[in-house]
């Protein structure tokens, strides 16, 4: 079955960077885009961006403050967020599209990674 | 940028009720809309794609409709497990997407 397993919670200081991993299994990693979504405490969902694991190309909506990468040898996608501020404290999810022809419709989700930014 | 506005933000209803949540888009998005359900401490669950296509395993009491700028998610005959937060997502502005602010459905 399709699984997305994310790295564990982290605490970071303001101004630091963080890199979250999303290890996938149960399907061919390069066949589906991986999206990233975050949820601030008690708030709604914010779509962040996606990466094409086959090409490494990606799109993001965070004014260049995030970098999306992947390692096809271990079927893992990564989200790096730089210049962290307190408002970046959130639960970060990776998610996979339902199929290869339905862009951004997200059926398979990781368990979420809590990033806490605190001095 | 396409903005999505859900209404209401909070909804109180009873078991067995029929409820409708609305999602309005700032621009025409055809039927490029999905609906998700999220329960506390859990990742979102995809309910409906392409505005009205029910995902496999989702109960038939859930239905979606609309096109253009106005969309609805209807739950006919609320069950205890339906009390959750619901989000719409627009899929029209490739390469960027976005979610509505959410509707929290609470038991009356």
Interface residues (C-beta under 8 A of the other chain):
Chain A: X35 X37 X44 X45 X46 X47 X50 X59 X61 X93 X95 X98 X102 X103 X104 X105 X106 X107 X109 X110 X111 X112
Chain B: X34 X36 X38 X43 X44 X46 X49 X50 X55 X85 X87 X89 X91 X94 X95 X96 X97 X98 X99 X100 X101 X102
